[in-house]
Amino acid sequence: MSGERMLVVDDEPQIRRALRTALTGNGYEVTTADGGGAALETIAAWQPDIVVLDLVMPGFDGFAVLRDLRGWSDVPVIVLSARGQEGDKVAALDLGADDYLTKPFGIGELLARIRALARRAHRNVDEVLVAGRVTIDLASHVVTRDGEEVHLTPTEFGLLRALAAEAGKVLTHRQLLERVWGGYAAENTQQLRVYINYLRRKLEENPAEPALIQTEPGVGYRLRVAETGTAE
């Protein structure tokens, strides 16, 4: 049983009840809030380990919560969106959300996302990550595939490091361009795609069906690693 604190924020009572029941049944300590203002007050006072945040609420919505929250807290946030529109997902991630789910969703998927966030929260960015046949040593800047070192250019390694530092998290095109190239311009997303393809050719078993560097259509990319550090 985990015992981690979970805050569920949603203006629909039935969703709050359902998530409270499911999360409590899986060992989490859960409290709820029915709006953005109450959510911020609860986060400040109760200090949850993870927040599950609905985006579309009357008045102070999830976007407003993220804008305020990221000024003073880095608590992991999973956003819920009924719309499923790419623009909403991108906007939420750019505002500092860590992951997203589109309603309706299965509780199993939510629990998997929560576990992934919990692992990242306790991960040392200087550690060695193992993803299938690929090993990434962030401290020594060494990447191997099947035990043999893979030569990466500085830009390729910078892109891989950005993904590996938050392995399992979706990073938007904007976030990656800002972190690796130092700024965002929409026309540079093609350059990002080119370098993603370079990495896939060097690291993936089948670059045409990538298992390591996954595309989130219209949003960005995610580096997938297993819970135990071995391939899923």
Summary of the structure (lengths in Angstrom):
residues: 232
radius of gyration: 18.3
end to end distance: 22.3
largest distance: 55.0
contacts: 713
relative contact order: 0.11
helix: 41%
strand: 21%
